[in-house]
Amino acid sequence: MSMNNDQWKKDRIGSAHAGRNPMVLAKMKSGFTVMGDIQFLPGYCVLLPYVEVNSLNDLDTKQRSEYLLDMSIIGDVITEVCKPKRINYSIYGNTDAFLHAHIFPRYEWEREEYVTKPVWNYSPKHWIDSTYLYSEEKHLVLKEKLMERFHEKGYTM
């Protein structure tokens, strides 16, 4: 699937259901695991719910439990594949006003001014610089390793 046509970004959840979101790694119980658009922390993933809702609070108790468990399973997979120091989890919805969870690996090699701070404290260039944007050329091997580990755990595309 071509990464050049970014139409899928206009509806990430709908395009995942339609098989047009090239960032999808696995179908979880509560949603889709996708590669993050940026990869300055290799292995960064996002959990998109199957149904677009405003926030975690819009889900019933069972759905919330499944969503939060899926977040932690994504963290397990990232840990197994990428060997980070720890995993950071965050749910905001301030910029993209729908439920989605960020799962960030944190590494020993991060600079001191970032390592003890939230990932959002990284400089703006980390979020927009093409050096860090996901590309098949730079990140396909990592993507395939993550997909393989999800598959081994029983999660498929």
N, C-alpha and C positions, 0 to 999 in steps of 0.2 A: 504494500500500500504506500502510495506516495505521501511524503511529508510536505511536499511543496504546496499542495492545496490545503489551506488552513480553514476551509469551510467548517470542518468538524468542530473547531474551537467555539463556534457560535452556539452550539448545543452539545456540550461534552457528554451528557448523559444519554441523550437521544442518539447521538452518533455511536456511542458504545453499544447500545441496544441494536443498532442497525449494522454493526460490524464495520463502521467507518472510522472509528477512533483508533488511530495507529498506536496510541500510548497504552492501550489496555494490556495488562499482564495476566489477569485472572478474574474469574467470576467468583465472588465470595458469597456467603449466605445473604448478606445485606446490600451488596453493591459490587462495583467494579474497582479493582486495584489498577491504578494507572501510574506510569512513570511521570515524575514531575517535569514540567517544561524546562526547568533549569536543573543542572546537575553539578553545581560547585561543591555540593556534599554528595558524592556518588551514592546512588541508591535511593535518593529522595523519591517518595511515592505519595500519592493522594488516593483516598478512598472516596469514591463517588457513590451515593446511594442509588438504588434502582429507580426510585421515584423522587423527583425533585420536591424537596420540602424546604421551608425557610430555616429551620433549626432542628437540633437534636430533640428539643422539647415538643416538636410536632409529631414525633414518633410515639407509638404506644410503648409500654414497658418492655414487652418482648422484643420489639424492633430495636429499641435502644440497646438492650443487652446484646443482641446480635451484632449491631453496628460497632459497639465498643469492643466486643470480643474480636471481631474482624480486624479492627485497628491493631490490636495487640498481636494477632497472628501475622499481619503484615510486618510488624516490628520484628517478630521471630524470624521471618524469611530474610529480611534485610540484614539482621544480625548474623544469620548463618552464612549468607553469601558475601557480605561486605566487611564483616568483622569490625564494626565500629566500637568505640568506647561505651556508648550508650545510644538510646533512641529517645528523641523528643517527639511528643504528640501534641497537636494543637488543632482546635476547631474555632474559627472566628466567624467568617461570613460577612465581614465588613466590606470587602472589595467586591467579591463575587457573592451576591446575597442569596445563597442557597447552601444547604448543608454539604460540607465536604471536609474531610480531615486530612491534615498534613502529617506525614510520618517522616521525620528527618533523622538520618544517622548523624551522630556527632563523633568526631575523630580526635585522636591524640595529636595529630599533625596540625590541627587548627591553630591559628595565631592566638596569642594570649588574650588580646583584646576582644576576641570573639568566643573563646572556648567556654567561658562561664556565663555568657549572656544568651538571651534568646536569639535564635537564628535570624530574626527580623532586624537585628542590629547590624548585620552585614551591610556593607556599603551598597548604595543603589546600583553600582556597576555590576555587582554579583547577580542581580536580578534581571538585568537587561543586556549585558555584554554577550555578544555572540560566542565568545570563548566558552561560556558556561551553558549556553542553550543546548538542549537535547538534540543530538543528531545521530542518525543511524551509523554514520561513519565513525563517530567517537564512542558511542554508547551501546551499539548493538550487542556486543559480547556480554556486557553487564545485563542488558534487558533479557537476553536469552537465558542467562544463568538464573535470574530471578524467576522467569517463567518456568524453567525446568524445576526449580525448588517448589514453586506453587503446585505444579503438576504432581510432584512426588508426595505432596501433602493432600492431594485429592481435589485441588482446585484447578479448573480448566478454563479455556477460553470459551 
